[in-house]
Amino acid sequence: MTLNEMLQERAKVYDQLKTLQNQYNDKPMEGADKDTYGNLETRFDELTASIDAENKKLARERQMGEQMKPEAKTDKGEMFAKALTGNPDAVKEYRAAHTLGTDATAGYLTAPVEFVNKLIVGLNNDVFMRQLATIVGPIGQAQSLGFPTVATDAADISWTGEITDATEDTTLQFGRREFKPNRLAKLVKVSKTLIRHAPNPDQTILDRILYKVAIAQENAFMTGDGSSKPLGIFVANANGINTDRDVSTGNTATTVTFDGLTEAKYAIKGQYMRNASWVMHRDLVKMISKIKDGEGQYIWQPSVQMGQPDRLIGAPVYMSEYAPNTMTTGKYVAVYGDFKNGYWVCDSDGLYITVLDQLYALGNQMGYVVEYFGDGAPVLPEAFARVKLG
């Protein structure tokens, strides 16, 4: 029913209501007339609600139409999407208004804010360490971001007499945990034929870039050495997880045992177990899934709910292709701990995309350089236990 039809019907209902009211002249209505009057009132209210909703909808559409009118050469998102496909007019148009250089610089484009926001969301979804860890920052214009830490805790406060002087603490010391804007860069080349024929080329390119950035970050969060990159959880380092957090008791030179995993779990405080998880390679998962406890029951607990991870000795298990999987003496194979409190990821000032529309034209390709600046490191060693082969 259109707005005009609803208005006309409401006017008729109103006339009927007035007619009944005039017949009784403020006297109580009875019988069928009373029921008719109630039905007319209900219909009047229904029509009024529908008319109000339609008026609001029309007003909203008018307002959005005024705000969303396209302006020539100013829709950055649309121009960037066209530029991704290699459209020369779009590239020239975009460069003239929005690049950091000139035509002589061979044409690189800066991604609009809308596109970059999609990338940040995608990273959080694709890299599980970003979901487990604490995200801090951004660093902004500073060369590093420093967080105070307790290097040596104060001694326990002691009970003393009523008029006895309090003893002075000499052990409390503070340090600083520093995060730097390390540069992660990758060149992605995509076939122009794919771009021309893809139904949504900007999404196609976005997916490829997400994959490249995601695996580079996860690799560093696992085994990065902390030199111009994040410090990984499987790297022994005094600034991260030191060797005093290694647990090898119960394990053999080539296998992890139920006793060894139990030793690792109870190597950390109970407070950290509430949010603790396991991180390991799928090769180790395959080995552990065959282990039984002393009563002959498998210790592995497959997930019974879609989207939820499997569990091991009560804690969820996350698999990474970049976790170590060499099963020999002295190698690290798993980490158990509270990643939310124990591992921090620091994003710097954003993620940048540069489009190279001509450099790889002879090979029928478009080039995309993606740059990310950030850092990551374990910040609380006692929150982790690292499983080591005996």
Buried (B, 14 or more C-beta within 10 A) or exposed (E): EEBEEBEEBBEEBEEBBEEBEEEEEEEEBEEEEEEBBEEBEEBBEEBEEBBEEBEEEEEEEEEEEEEEEEEEEEEBEBBBBBBBBBBEEBBEBBBEEBBEEEEEEEBBBBBBEEBBEBBEEBBEEBBBBBEBBBBBBBBEEBEEBEEEEEEEEEEEEEEEEEEEEEEEEEEEEEEEBBBBBBEBEBEBBBBBEBBEEBEEBBEBBBEBBBBBBBBBBBBBBBBBEBEEBBBBBBBBBEBBBBEEBBBBBBBEEEBBBBBBBBBBBBBBEEEBBEBBBBBBBEBBBEBBBEBEEEEEEEBBBEEEEEEEBBBBBEBBBBBBEBBBBEBEEEBBBBBBBBBBBBBBBBBBBBBBBBBBBBBBEEEEBBBBBBBBBBBBBBBBBBBBBBBBBB
